[in-house]
Amino acid sequence: MTIFQLDILDLSALMCSKVCHDVISPVGAIINGLEVLDENADDPEMRAFAMDLVKRSAETASAKLQFCRLAFGAAGSAGAMIDTGDAEKVTRGLIENEKTKLIWDAPRVLMAKNKVKVLLNLCLIASAAIPRGGSITVQTSGDDPEISMNIEARGVNARLASHVLSLLDGKPENGTVDAHSVQAYYTGLVARDAGLRLAVDVEPERIMLAAAPMPKLNGSAHPDETALDSEDAAA
């Protein structure tokens, strides 16, 4: 099966839809909190509740937007290098909470923009794989441009959605991509552009997502080495 080609305008529209979907919930909660404040000006308990709701929701919205800026946005000019310390900061802001622990075991370096995008998007997929919480460990090795990365998610009932593997490989099972599935498709798209080969390993209560430089033959990626390595994904 050949790699699915999504029209660039459709891709842009779907990514915008995803970002709006992610941000609208905390923004809506801020509006609700302000309405409670307005309706309960003389009730100290309700005012405290509303202020806490506004504060937490604003922090959530900010964390989502900061993450999206690096994971999906331009974040600098073409060919820009990104500080992985910034990547760690936005990832902690987004996914680390009372349910999920982030273990960032990677050196702080400058990394090519699209490789940072791959790293962040794999973290997002790892987080979605453990909805009941657990731990996510991020590791990198080597130096850019030969850098490799591993993101491990551990948690009860850890699992990847059935469509993720095919989307990472650029081959959606039903031949279409929607706003719900576009993030996994985008991850595979950026990985291929960055010269990275993705691999997925699934075990009970553990998901391993990896990205490594594509093997090269005569200075270019080997034609047989461009697809997602998911040999063990059905285990």
N, C-alpha and C positions, 0 to 999 in steps of 0.2 A: 504494500500500500504506500502510495506517495504521500509526502508531507502535505497536510491541508494548508491552503493559502487563504487567509482571511483578508478581505479588503482593508486597506489602511484606514479608511474613514470609519468602517464598521468597528475595527479594533479600537480606534480612538473613542468612539461613542460608547462602546461596552466598558472600557476602562473608566470613563467618566461616570457611567452609571454605577460601577462598583464603588468608586470613591464616594459618590453621593449616598449610596446605600449604607456605607460604613459610618458616615458622619451624621446622617440625619437623625439617628436615634439619640445620641447625646445632645444634639442641638435641640431636638424636640423636648428632651428632659429639662434643658435650661429654660425653655419657654414655659413649661409647666411649673417649674419652681418659681419663676417670676410672677406667674399668675397667682400662685398660692400666697406669695408675699403681698401682692396687691389686695387680695381678698381677706387677709388675716393680719392687718396692720397692728391690731391690738392684742394679738395672741402670741406671747413670747415663745411658747413651745412650737407652734406651727411656723413661726418665723425662723427659728433655729433649724427646724427640719428642712424648710425651703432653701435656706442659705447653704446647708450642707449638700442638698441635691444640686443646686446650681454650681457649687464649687467642684464637686466630684464630676459632674457632667462636663464642665468646661475643661477640666484636666484630661478627661477621656477624649474629648473632641480634639484638643491640642495634640495629644499623643498620637492619635490616628492621622492627623494632618501632617505632623512632622515625619512620621514613618512613611506615609504615602509620597511625600516630597522626594525622599531618597529612593524608595522602592520602585516608584512608577514615574517620577518626574524627571526633568532635565538635570537638575542639581549640578549646574555648571555647563560649560561649553563642551562641544564635541571633543572627545578624547580626554576629558578631565579625569583627574585622579581624586579619589575620595578617601578621607581618613576613616579607617575602620573603627576608631574610637567613637566617631559620630554614629556609625552604624550600630555599635553596641548600645549607645545612649538611647537611640530611638526604638531599638528592639526592646530594651528593658521597659521603656515607658509604655509600650504597647502590650506586651504579653506577660511581663512579670507581675504577679499578684499573689493573693493568699492561696490560690490553687496551683499556680505554676511557677516553678523556680527556673531561672535562666542561669546556666553555667557557661560563661563566655571564656573559653580556654583558648584564646587566639591572640597573637601579638598585635600591638597597635602599629599598623603600617599604612602607607598609601597604596591603594589598589585601584585598578582601572574601574571607571564608573559602572560599566555594565556587569563586571564581576561582583561588585558590591550589590547591585540590583539582584543578581542571582542569589547571593548569600541571604539577603533580606527576604526574598520571596520564598526561599526554601524554609526559612524560619517561620514564615506565615503558614506554609503548608504543614509544617511540623506542629505548630500550635493547634491548627484545626484537627489534627489527628488525635489529640488528647483532650477532648472537650470536658472531661471530668477532672482535668488537672494532672500534674506530674512534674517532670523535669525535661528541659531542653538543653542539650549540651552542644555548643558550637566550637569547632576546632578547625584551624587552617594549618597548612604546612607548605613549605617551599616559598619561593619568592616570585612575585609577578614578573614575567608573564606565565611562569610555570607553577602557579599556585593551585593547590587542591583544597577542598573544603568538605567537612563532614558535619552534618546536623543530625543529632540523635534525639528522638522523642521517646520518653518512657512514661507510661501511665496505664491505669486500668482501662481495659478495652481499647487500647490504642489501635487505630485502624485508619487506612486511607479510604476516602470515598472511591467508589468503583470507577469513576471517570477520570481520576487524577493521572493514572499511569499513561493512558492513551493521549491525554491532553499534553502532558509533559513531552511526549514523543511527537507532538504535532499532528496526531492522527485521531481526532475525536471519533468515538465509536459510532455516533449517529450522523457524522458529517457536518455538524453545526456546532457553534460556540455561542453561549449566551452569557449574560452578565454574571450569573452564578458561577460559571465554570471558566470565565476568561482569565482569571488570575493564574491558574495552572498552565493554560495555553501560553500566556505571556511569559511565564517563567522559562518554559522550553524554548520559546522564540529568542529570548535574550541570551540564554545559555548557548545556543547554537551560534548566535552572532558573536559571542565572546570567545568562541572556540572551546567551549566546555562540553564534556560528555557527562550526562546525568546517569546516576545509578540509584536504584531503590532496593532496599532489603527489608522485608517484613517478617517479624517474629511475634509471638504472643507478647503483648504489652511493650513492644519495642518497634519503632520505625527508624530506619537509617536512610538518610538522603545524602547523596554525595555528588560532588562535581569535580572533575579533573580534566586537565588538558586533553584534547582529542589527539590520539596517536597520529603522527604525520608521516606521509610517504612522499618523498621528493618535494618537501616544502609545503605540502597541503594536506588537509585532513584526508585520511583514508576513506574511500566511499563506503566501506563496510563498517565504519566506526562512528557513524553520525547518529545512530538511533539510541534511544534510552536502553540502558542495560537493566532489564527487569527480570532476569532469569530466576531470581529467588523471590520475586515480589509476591508470587502466589503461594508461598510456603505457609 
